[in-house]
Amino acid sequence: MSVRRWVPALWLAIMACGLWFVSTRLSIHSELGDLLPEGSTATQRLLLSQVRTGLSGRLILLAMEGAPPDELATISVALGESLRADGRLGFVGNGMQTWSKAEQAVVTGSRYLLSRTVTADRFSESSLRRALDQRLDDLRSPLAPLIKESVPSDPTGEVLGIVQSWSGWDPPTKYRGVWMSADHTRALLVVETRVSGFDADAQESIHQAIRARFHEAASSSGAPARLVLSGPGVFAVEIQRTIEAEAWRLSTVAATLVLLFLLVSYRSPRLVLLSLIPISSGIVAGMIAVHWWFGFVHGITVGFGIVLLGVVDDYPIHLFSHMRARDSAHAVMKAIWPTMRLGVLTTAIGFSSLLLAGYPALAQLGLLAVVGLLTGACVTRWVLPACVSQGFAPREIGHGFPARADWSRKGSVLAVIVLVLATSALIWSDTPLWEQDVGSLSPLSDDKKQMDQRLRQELGAPDVRDLLVVEGPTVEDVLVKAEAVMPELDQLTQSRALAGYDIVSRYLPSHRMQRERQRALPERAVLERNLDAASKGLPFAPGLFTPFLSGVEAARSRQLVDRDTFAGTMMEMKLESLMFPQQDRWVAVAPLRGVADRRQLASTVEQWGEASVRYVDLKEESNRLMTAYRDRTLQLLGWGLAAIALTLTVGLRSIVLVGRVLAPIVCALIVVAAVLRGSGEPLSLFHVATFLLVIGLGLDYALFFNRVEGTEDDRARTTFGLLVCGTTTILVFGVLAFSTIPVLHAIGMTAACGSLACLAFAALLARRAPHAA
C-alpha cells in the first residue's frame, strides 16, 4: 500500500478511536469549583472552601410578585409545601417552616444544655415566679394553642428561647403567616440546597424544579404572578449558560466568516476541509491528555483551549500557500518544515508556562494547548501531505503581489514611531494598568446585582462577602472561642456596626459550657421547693409540673450534645457549613450581615487580641488571589520568553535574526496593552493568558517573514499565506471582541489587536531583501 493511502488510513483509525473515547469515556465537568486552586495561605483555602461549599453560596432567594398580597400568600404556602418534599433541598423557609420530629426531640430533650439562659438563678423562686406569670399571660393570648402542651414540661420557656435564638435575625414582615416585603408587593422565600452553588448542572436542575412548581401553584390560584430567583447558584448557572450560548453564537459567525474567506482566498472547498484535519486532531488529542492527567476535562477548558489552538490552523495555510502545480505536497512541507518546526517548538514553550501557574484552570488549558499544538503540527507534517494529490494547487499568486506586499522598506522607522506613541499612551493613560476588582469581570447586569441585595435585606439573608473566622486545633477549642466572641458580636449588632450574624456556638455549645449548665441545674428537692413557693396563688393544678421536675433531674446527668446528636436533621447540614475541618485544624465561619464599615470592623476584630479570630472580606481576598495568580502567570510568561529566546538562538544561529523575530512580538504586546488601556480597559488574568496566543502568532509570522526564500515567487507565497493566517485570526477574535461578556470580550480584543500588531510589526521589521538559500 502506498504512503498516500496507508498514512490517511492510519490517521482515520487513530482519530476514530480518539473520537470514540471522547464521546464515551471522557469526563467533562461543568462545576466552576473544579477549576479553582487550593490556595497557598489559610485565608485563601478558607475562601475557596466557602466558594465551593459555603452556606451563603448554597442559598437561593425567591421573590414572587405581580399579584395581590392574598394571592401571593396562597402561592407561597403551596410552593413551600411542595419544595419541602424535594430531597435536594436542606431548608425551605417562607415563615411557615417547622422542625421535624427528630429536631423537636433533640431540642426538647437537650433544652437545658442548649439554652443560653440556663444559670443557677434561672431556677430560683423569684425567677420561677416571673416565668410562671409569663406562661399565664401566654395562655391568655392567641398563642395559647401553641404553647399549652409545653407548659407542664417547660414552664421556664427554654424551648421557646432556643427557637428565638436559633432564628438568628429579625425575620421579614409576615402577612397571612408567610414572609412578605414591607410593602406587601413580594412574597419571600429562602431555599438552601444540599449541592454546591458552583455545581451548575445540579443547580440548574433545582432551579427548573422550583420554576415548575411555582407555575403549578400560580396556575392553581389563577394569579398572574411571576417568580424571581437570585443568589450565587442562580448567578453561576446564568453566567455559565450565557457564556456557552454567546460563545456558540459568536463562534458560528466567526467560523462562517473564516470559511467564506478561505474559499475566496484559495477558491477550493477541498482545501477548507483539509485545513480542518490538524486542528481537529489537536483538539481530540488535547482533551484526551487532560482527561488522562487530571481525571476530567472542564467544559470551559475545552472552549478556551480551542481558542489557543487557533494558531494550529496557520500550519496547513502555510503548506497550501506554498504549493504550485508542479510541486508535491511532501516536497513543499519538507522545505518549510524547519521554519514551522522552530515556530511550533517556541510556541509550545510559551504555552507550557501555564502548566506551572499553580492554577488548575490554567494548568488544564496549558496541557490541552501544548498537546494539541504538537499533535496539529505533526499531523500537518506527516498526514496532511499524504492527503493532497499530485498537482493540486489551490491558487496561483499574481506576479505583482511581491511588490505590493514588501513592507520592510523604511519599516523600522515606522515601527519606532508607532512604538513610541503606544508607550506614551500606556504611560500617560488614566486607566489603571491592572484590573483589581474581580467583580467587574462578571456579565451580570447591575439590575440583577441590586435585586439580589434588595432581597437579602428584606430576608435578612447573610451576605456572601463578610465572614468572621474562628480557628482551633479541636472542635471544643473552636466552640469555646466562638462562645467568647458572641458577646462582642452582640455589642457590634447593638451599635449597628452589624445588622446580624450567625455562628456555630449559637446552635452547638461547647462541652465546657454544657457542663456549666448542668452544674447550674438544682437538685430535685431544691427545685420542687422553689417551684412550690413560686406557684402559690397561681391557678396551676397540683402536680402539673412533674414533667418539668423530671426533665431537670434527667438533664443533670444527660449525655452532652455534639455534632452527631443532630445527625439526620436539617441542623446537621447547617453545622457542617458553619464548622468544618481544614487540614489539621477546625474552622468555624460566622456569616455577617449588614457590615457598616469593613475597615473599622477589621480593626475592631484585631483589637480583640485573639490571633485565631479574624475578619475576612471574601471579595478582597478574591481580588488578592486573582492578582497573585496573574502575577505568577506574568512571571512564568517572562521565563517562557527567555526560554523562547534561547531556543531561537540555537535554532537560528544568529543574534540579529533572533532580534528580528522577537522584536515584533514585544512591540505588539506593548501596542496591545496601550490600545486596551487607552480604551479604558485594565488588564486582567484573561488578557495575560491571551498574550500567550499573541506570542504564538507573532512567532509564526516573524519566523516566516524572515525565512530565507529561493525566489520572488516563494516570498510572494509566504506573504500571501501570512496575510491569510492573520486575516482569519482577526476575523475569529474580532467577532469575539464584540461579545457583551467581559471575559470573552477581553480574549477577543487582545487576540485580534495582537494578531494585527504582530503581522504588521513582523512585516515592518523583516529582512529587507530575500536571498537565495
Protein Blocks (a to p, Z undefined) as FASTA:
>chain_A
ZZklmmmmmmmmmmmmmmmmmmmmpccdfbfklmpcebjafklmmmmmmmmmgmklmpcc
dddehiafklmmmmmmmmmmmmmmpmkbmbdcehjaccdfklmmmmmmmmmmmpmkbcfk
lmgmklmmmmmmmmmmmmmmmklmmmmmmmmmmmnommmmmmmmmnopacdddeehiacd
fklpaccdddddfbdfklmmlmmmmmmmmmmmmmmmmmmnopacdcddedjklmmmmmmm
mmmmmmmmmmmmmmmmmmmmmmmmnopaklmmmmmmmmmmmmmmmmmmmmmmnopacfkl
mmmmmmmmmmmmmmmmmmmmmpcfkbcfklmmmmmmmmmmmmmmmmmmmmmmmmmnopak
lmmmmmmmmmmmmmmmmmmmmmmmmmpcghiafbacdfklmmmmmmkgoklmmmmmmmmm
mmmmmmmpmbdfbdcbfklmpcbdfklmmmmmmmmmmnopacfkbccddddfbfklmmmm
mmmmmmmmmmmmmnopagbdcdfklmmccfklmmmmmmmpccfklmmmmmmmmmgoiacd
ehklmmmmmmmmmmmmgccddfklmgoiaklmmmmmmpccehjbccdddddehifblmlm
mmmmmmnopakbccddfklmmmmmmmmmmmmmmmmmmmmmmmmmmmmmmmnopaklmmmm
mmmmmmmmmmmmmmmmmnopacdfklmmmmmmmmmmmmmmmmmmmpccfblmlmmmmmmm
mmmmmmmmmmmmmmmmmpcbfklmmmmmmmmmmmmmmmmmmmmmmcfbdcdZZ
